[in-house]
Amino acid sequence: MKKFLSIISILVLALLVTACGSDSSKKTSEKKEEKMETVTYVADVGGAKLEATFAHVGDNLRKVDQKMIYPFAALGLEAGVKLDDAMKKQLEEQVASQYSGYKDSKGASIETKFTDEALELTMSIDLYKADKASVSSLLGGTTDPKKVSLKQTVEQFEAQGFKKKES
């Protein structure tokens, strides 16, 4: 389980490392009504279903929502196993430890949910609500949450095996 979460952590870090900023060539005097758009990328890594939805205006990333579904078999548990409260608590503690920055940061959140067959994680970071300290912690040293490049972020996700989800 720990090794598997480490692999997924690397994928999450790909987002965080790429958030080193984008070149903002728009002039502030040309303020127009900006239309937020979303694009979703998906991957299957070791049996886990991963989905990342990026909200953006042009190349400016605004928010990232991630959903990860880990079948119990991918976590090293037998298929069809029923988790008792102690096992659920242990898994939740491992997740909380692995992704503590999402729990403790302004503008970020993480939730865990158990189904009969899987552990589901939902993580979110709103770059326009996050404070600079949170962003620096979560985004690998980036200090300006309002200058994260969608293009660079997507390139890193694609390098990790993510594919654009057709709508």
ROPA-338646 format. One record per residue: x, y, z of N, C-alpha, C, O in turn; residue in one letter; residue number from 0. Coordinates in steps of 0.001 Angstrom, whole numbers, plus 500000, padded with zeros to 6 digits. Each point is the difference from the previous one (the first is absolute). Layout:
residues N
SITE      n_u      n_v      n_w     ca_u     ca_v     ca_w      c_u      c_v      c_w      o_u      o_v      o_w   resn   resi
SITE        X        Y        Z        X        Y        Z        X        Y        Z        X        Y        Z      A    NUM
...
//
This chain:
residues 167
SITE      n_u      n_v      n_w     ca_u     ca_v     ca_w      c_u      c_v      c_w      o_u      o_v      o_w   resn   resi
SITE   500835   498811   500000   499165   501189   500000   500874   501244   500000   499761   500932   499232      M      0
SITE   501256   499082   501634   500858   501177   500103   500738   500239   498684   500137   501144   499566      K      1
SITE   500339   497780   499795   500700   500127   498735   499049   500528   498931   500370   500859   499199      K      2
SITE   498399   498621   500794   499020   500433   499025   499666   501471   500179   499939   500743   499021      F      3
SITE   499843   499686   502209   499716   501412   500257   501197   500868   499619   499827   501142   499575      L      4
SITE   501381   498324   500575   501191   500760   499601   500010   500236   498498   500374   501079   499540      S      5
SITE   499212   497904   499686   499938   500158   498546   498995   501085   499648   500272   500863   499165      I      6
SITE   498572   499089   501471   498982   501004   499738   500482   501373   500462   499704   501014   499369      I      7
SITE   501029   499011   501722   500545   501252   500498   500917   500631   498958   500014   501221   499842      S      8
SITE   500744   497962   499453   500878   500507   498944   499169   500663   498913   500375   501049   499477      I      9
SITE   498497   498339   500184   499132   500599   498990   499458   501339   500472   499942   500966   499239      L     10
SITE   499667   499075   502013   499496   501257   500553   501118   501036   500016   499771   501170   499697      V     11
SITE   501425   498404   500653   501125   500933   500020   500326   500532   498616   500530   501104   499867      L     12
SITE   499153   498109   499087   500219   500498   498646   499223   501296   499797   500492   500946   499386      A     13
SITE   498292   499081   501139   499224   501236   499941   500677   501085   500801   500125   501140   499553      L     14
SITE   500303   498499   501613   500544   500990   500913   501311   500584   499488   500225   501203   500131      L     15
SITE   500631   497984   499296   501291   500469   499511   499826   500889   498777   500762   500947   499808      V     16
SITE   498238   498755   499362   499824   500791   498784   499381   501349   500271   499923   500840   499103      T     17
SITE   499648   499372   502076   499325   501257   500304   500998   501114   500254   499836   500805   500917      A     18
SITE   501182   499230   498270   501061   500979   500215   499681   501342   499369   500825   500913   500028      C     19
SITE   497997   499211   499409   499604   501308   499497   499903   500036   498495   500647   499222   499299      G     20
SITE   498555   501673   500224   499852   500180   498564   500247   501457   499657   499917   500879   500857      S     21
SITE   500382   499359   497897   500241   501354   499532   498659   500661   499747   499249   499581   499119      D     22
SITE   500458   501426   501633   498721   500681   499859   500158   501150   499027   500476   501074   500366      S     23
SITE   499121   498695   498383   500187   501030   498984   498780   500900   499855   500029   500950   499218      S     24
SITE   498907   498772   501514   498820   500857   499931   500230   501251   500839   500563   499934   501093      K     25
SITE   499014   501156   498408   500148   501251   500728   498791   500196   500903   498867   499701   499624      K     26
SITE   501395   500800   501555   498912   500209   500950   499026   501052   499522   498845   500003   500425      T     27
SITE   501586   500885   498708   499097   501018   499495   498964   499413   499044   498986   500638   499718      S     28
SITE   501262   498155   499784   499078   499349   499082   499063   499043   500742   499648   498944   499474      E     29
SITE   499964   501410   501704   499142   499116   500793   498687   499787   499270   499258   500942   499723      K     30
SITE   500474   497795   499972   498753   499611   499374   499336   498999   500924   500598   499503   500953      K     31
SITE   498184   500226   498743   499305   498951   500741   500663   498679   499632   499961   499573   498846      E     32
SITE   500645   499789   502142   500723   498758   499744   499078   498815   500172   499260   499908   500979      E     33
SITE   500792   499178   498054   499166   498810   500050   500836   498815   500481   500995   499622   499382      K     34
SITE   498573   499813   501729   500688   498842   500556   499588   498762   499202   498820   499781   499725      M     35
SITE   502172   499422   499913   499767   498751   499287   500628   498867   500805   500832   500241   500875      E     36
SITE   498770   498530   498829   500604   498848   500657   500435   498974   498960   499436   499899   498910      T     37
SITE   501574   499358   501468   500476   498887   499192   500353   498884   500978   500545   500251   501075      V     38
SITE   499137   498510   498538   500209   498868   500894   500948   498990   499370   499911   499698   498810      T     39
SITE   500996   499790   502009   500949   498975   499583   499825   498782   500899   499737   500131   501195      Y     40
SITE   500412   498678   498216   499807   498755   500738   501185   499063   499776   500712   500086   499000      V     41
SITE   499469   499025   501963   501053   498982   499889   499594   498804   500842   499199   500107   500929      A     42
SITE   501377   498753   498719   499842   498769   500775   501411   499583   500383   500790   499612   499139      D     43
SITE   499529   500465   502144   501340   499676   500473   499897   498871   501016   499461   500183   501092      V     44
SITE   501053   498663   498545   500004   498863   500914   498618   499607   500489   499852   499521   501125      G     45
SITE   499132   500678   498040   498644   499669   500385   499224   501151   500607   498782   499917   500155      G     46
SITE   501908   501151   500189   499322   501172   500560   499512   500886   498858   500709   500202   499014      A     47
SITE   498091   500317   501125   499429   500914   499016   500240   501427   500498   499574   500374   501092      K     48
SITE   501109   500401   498091   500362   501365   500375   499356   500982   499032   499955   499763   498793      L     49
SITE   499550   501338   501751   499381   501028   499177   500385   501361   500563   499888   500244   501201      E     50
SITE   500565   500633   497920   500363   501362   500404   499257   500976   499099   500094   499931   498775      A     51
SITE   499167   500979   501854   499260   501012   499258   500632   501355   500305   500130   500409   501154      T     52
SITE   500255   500266   497772   500668   501288   500108   499047   501111   499580   499514   500001   498869      F     53
SITE   500215   500937   502021   499213   501186   499661   501007   501093   499651   500971   500217   500725      A     54
SITE   498788   500469   498155   500984   500969   499526   499342   501105   499201   498872   499868   499526      H     55
SITE   501860   501226   500337   499669   501077   499081   501224   500142   499119   501055   500447   500451      V     56
SITE   498799   499171   498293   501155   499973   499110   501025   499024   500545   499662   498857   500308      G     57
SITE   501589   501576   499816   501061   499136   500543   500131   500140   501515   500872   499380   500608      D     58
SITE   498280   501418   499992   500090   500264   501431   499161   498994   500783   498770   500035   499964      N     59
SITE   501914   499072   500742   499328   498979   500799   499395   500646   501235   500663   500772   500693      L     60
SITE   498078   498912   499581   499310   500583   501142   499728   498986   501112   500144   500307   501183      R     61
SITE   499458   498471   498416   499611   499006   500991   500281   498613   499443   499878   499762   498799      K     62
SITE   500502   499323   502098   500217   498613   499621   499188   499120   500942   500130   500087   501221      V     63
SITE   499034   499069   498194   499241   499009   500757   500479   498632   499554   500042   499708   498804      D     64
SITE   500318   499460   502150   500475   498655   499680   499146   498969   500716   499634   500169   501163      Q     65
SITE   500060   498767   498120   499282   498878   500591   500827   498759   499714   500389   499741   498861      K     66
SITE   499872   499503   502188   500786   498779   499879   499209   498858   500625   499575   500076   501153      M     67
SITE   500238   498877   498075   499281   498831   500496   500984   498840   500050   500504   499545   498974      I     68
SITE   499759   499984   502254   500922   498895   500229   499201   498744   500333   499492   499881   501115      Y     69
SITE   500383   499175   497947   499361   498731   500357   500822   499355   501123   501220   500151   500047      P     70
SITE   498105   499136   500850   500708   499396   501126   501141   499098   499527   501036   499922   500660      F     71
SITE   498786   499397   498208   501057   499129   499472   501259   500809   499680   501114   499509   500180      A     72
SITE   498713   501737   499343   501145   500857   499686   500722   500449   501272   501154   500425   499953      A     73
SITE   498158   499476   501171   500599   500367   501279   500602   498795   500714   500442   500099   501144      L     74
SITE   499569   498754   498161   500573   498789   500586   499027   499211   500850   500408   499109   500745      G     75
SITE   498314   501204   499153   498993   499270   500759   499300   498994   499084   499953   500185   498784      L     76
SITE   499515   498768   501803   499317   498982   499211   498705   500547   499426   499316   500813   500621      E     77
SITE   500361   498719   498167   498747   500412   499365   498832   499530   500859   500009   498892   500536      A     78
SITE   498998   501965   499584   498809   499646   500765   500139   500155   501505   499065   499693   500738      G     79
SITE   502083   500777   499728   500220   500169   501432   499089   501101   500541   499777   501014   499339      V     80
SITE   499712   498781   501843   499209   501021   500685   500912   500663   501020   500572   499328   500858      K     81
SITE   499562   501973   499051   500876   500724   500905   499300   500273   501322   498858   500459   500037      L     82
SITE   501845   499251   501035   499462   500367   501309   500415   501438   500301   500792   500597   499271      D     83
SITE   498661   499949   501815   500276   501400   500344   501480   500268   500235   500500   501070   499653      D     84
SITE   500204   497967   500935   501428   500169   500275   500796   500110   498697   500906   500827   499895      A     85
SITE   498760   498343   499116   500705   500034   498714   499685   501308   499262   500888   500597   499390      M     86
SITE   497861   499843   500665   499634   501261   499361   500771   501155   500637   500503   500885   499308      K     87
SITE   499579   499091   502014   500720   501060   500707   501475   500000   499611   500592   501061   499802      K     88
SITE   500005   497745   500086   501400   499892   499613   500215   500565   498590   500954   500744   499771      Q     89
SITE   498173   498908   499296   500122   500514   498638   499814   501516   499964   500727   500698   499294      L     90
SITE   498303   499812   501463   499783   501446   500048   501206   500729   500580   500354   501084   499537      E     91
SITE   500283   498320   501483   501192   500615   500584   501153   500024   499004   500748   500977   499943      E     92
SITE   499406   497951   499264   501057   499973   498989   499756   501073   498943   500927   500690   499577      Q     93
SITE   497822   499441   500002   499655   501026   499016   500253   501384   500585   500595   500853   499342      V     94
SITE   498957   499373   501891   500188   501304   500649   501480   500343   500112   500388   501152   499811      A     95
SITE   500434   497859   500494   501435   500214   500103   500604   500312   498632   500814   500913   499866      S     96
SITE   498783   498328   499131   500534   500163   498643   499630   501360   499401   500805   500612   499298      Q     97
SITE   497993   499851   500978   499492   501225   499390   499650   501057   501047   498991   500693   499867      Y     98
SITE   501821   499431   501154   499703   500915   501106   499871   501445   499539   499245   500766   500598      S     99
SITE   501466   499621   498365   499933   501370   499510   498616   500396   499535   499619   501167   500088      G    100
SITE   499625   497865   499416   498649   500307   499539   499042   500224   501162   499035   500756   499882      Y    101
SITE   501233   498590   501230   499113   500133   501154   500268   501294   500757   499083   500614   500546      K    102
SITE   502157   499786   499482   500410   501119   500841   500165   501322   499266   500447   500976   500602      D    103
SITE   499208   499088   498122   500266   501202   499211   498721   500727   499615   498983   499388   499673      S    104
SITE   501101   501929   500375   498881   500835   499565   499798   499808   498497   500962   500001   499233      K    105
SITE   497781   499835   500353   499693   499840   498582   500156   498579   499501   499799   499736   498815      G    106
SITE   500559   499338   502074   500180   498605   499601   499166   499099   500902   499705   500341   501146      A    107
SITE   499925   498509   498316   499230   499050   500797   500269   498580   499537   500441   499768   498874      S    108
SITE   499285   499287   502013   500105   498586   499668   498904   499261   500765   499736   500284   501169      I    109
SITE   499640   498772   498154   498961   499181   500615   500254   498544   499638   500444   499692   498894      E    110
SITE   499270   499416   502048   500081   498567   499730   498614   499400   500159   499201   500432   500831      T    111
SITE   500540   498562   498352   498713   499313   500047   500257   498529   499675   500798   499681   499119      K    112
SITE   498530   499441   501589   500118   498577   499740   498727   499494   499339   498892   500320   500431      F    113
SITE   501281   498878   498507   498883   499284   499397   500218   498526   500319   500941   499657   500716      T    114
SITE   498213   499479   498767   500161   498568   500250   501261   499438   499345   500509   498967   500434      D    115
SITE   499998   501697   498529   501144   499475   499258   501229   500897   499953   501049   499576   499515      E    116
SITE   498845   501662   500982   501113   500922   499780   500057   501107   501047   499051   500263   500738      A    117
SITE   502115   500366   499281   500220   501229   500755   500003   501125   498975   500730   499942   499011      L    118
SITE   498457   501080   501222   499937   501138   499092   500564   501230   500689   499628   500324   501128      E    119
SITE   501270   500350   498182   500570   501255   500491   499553   501124   499075   500007   499856   498778      L    120
SITE   499610   501243   501813   499665   501189   499230   500837   501130   500575   499889   500342   501177      T    121
SITE   500955   500233   497964   500871   501093   500427   499734   501205   499109   499686   499866   498817      M    122
SITE   500447   501308   501779   499733   501213   499258   500918   501115   500488   500310   500100   501187      S    123
SITE   500117   500731   497870   500716   501217   500373   499501   501126   499104   500037   499909   498773      I    124
SITE   499502   501136   501864   499540   501199   499310   501134   501010   500103   500241   500578   501059      D    125
SITE   500443   499622   497834   501191   500852   500007   499687   501459   500284   500890   500760   500380      L    126
SITE   497864   499640   499442   499634   501384   500252   499493   500207   501423   499756   501135   500410      Y    127
SITE   500085   497785   500344   499631   500112   501406   501166   499631   500912   500026   500377   501172      K    128
SITE   500927   498890   498287   501141   499548   500795   500906   501186   500337   500170   500922   499202      A    129
SITE   500398   499027   501983   500962   501040   500348   501385   499596   499483   500233   498844   499646      D    130
SITE   500673   502129   500318   501323   499735   499430   500755   498904   500740   500710   499213   499373      K    131
SITE   499151   500723   501941   500698   498967   500772   499479   498613   499625   500782   499062   499851      A    132
SITE   497905   500808   499998   499412   498719   499614   500451   499609   498603   500373   498853   499753      S    133
SITE   499589   502105   499346   500391   499720   498621   501463   499607   499936   500357   499060   499289      V    134
SITE   500481   501633   501430   501421   499666   500020   500208   498576   500493   500819   499261   499454      S    135
SITE   498446   500361   501568   500098   498652   500554   499488   498948   499021   500656   498980   499791      S    136
SITE   498187   501256   499611   499376   499017   499115   500573   500006   498593   500009   498966   499332      L    137
SITE   500468   502178   500211   500436   500123   498617   501512   500112   499851   500496   500680   499101      L    138
SITE   500210   498668   501757   501437   499887   499827   500753   501307   499904   500870   500141   499141      G    139
SITE   498827   500812   501706   500767   501229   500044   499392   501155   499250   500485   501125   500129      G    140
SITE   498469   498652   499086   499353   501090   499300   499394   500959   501007   499350   499572   500954      T    141
SITE   500855   501711   498846   499471   500965   500955   498833   500800   499458   499342   500709   500760      T    142
SITE   500384   499198   497958   498878   500750   499443   498956   499038   499451   500149   499490   498889      D    143
SITE   498802   500261   501875   498991   499047   499571   499218   500456   498776   499297   499201   499381      P    144
SITE   500816   502054   500272   499233   500509   498867   500784   499949   498693   499542   500517   498981      K    145
SITE   501629   498868   501043   500805   499896   498785   500470   498566   499781   501192   499745   499829      K    146
SITE   497861   499327   500179   500311   498600   499749   499512   499667   498592   498843   500249   499661      V    147
SITE   502035   499193   499533   499703   499706   498601   499230   498695   499837   500456   498943   500434      S    148
SITE   498379   501138   498942   499230   498801   499668   500806   499130   499037   500094   498786   500182      L    149
SITE   500475   501828   498814   500743   499250   498971   501133   499189   500629   500145   498813   499708      K    150
SITE   500650   501811   501146   501113   499288   500640   499492   498892   500913   500586   498919   500054      Q    151
SITE   498341   501343   500653   499435   499010   500907   499488   498800   499222   500275   498859   500371      T    152
SITE   498983   501385   498553   499453   498930   499177   501125   499183   499359   499904   498776   499913      V    153
SITE   501151   501890   499643   501138   499276   499412   500588   499011   501000   500352   498879   499634      E    154
SITE   499755   501530   501618   500529   499095   501029   499046   498837   500263   500443   498867   500187      Q    155
SITE   498276   501399   499829   499029   498929   500199   500043   499016   498833   499954   498787   500209      F    156
SITE   500135   501728   498566   500089   499124   498829   501265   499158   500048   499982   498835   499604      E    157
SITE   501100   501732   500869   501253   499247   500129   499859   498855   501005   500739   499018   499932      A    158
SITE   498310   501109   501003   499758   498960   500996   498937   499001   499536   499614   499111   500759      Q    159
SITE   499915   501029   498003   499044   499036   499459   498552   500455   499981   499124   499218   499631      G    160
SITE   500596   502013   500752   498628   500492   499975   499593   500313   498551   500816   500446   499193      F    161
SITE   497929   499315   500505   499436   500290   498674   498813   500922   500176   499268   499913   500985      K    162
SITE   500550   500973   498046   498872   500923   500056   498706   499219   499871   499857   499153   499118      K    163
SITE   499210   501137   501761   498698   499346   499991   499110   500732   499003   499840   501219   500055      K    164
SITE   499592   498012   499045   499106   500595   499017   498651   500257   500651   499494   499170   500755      E    165
SITE   499927   501994   498944   498727   500350   500624   498814   499451   499278   498865   500221   500421      S    166
//
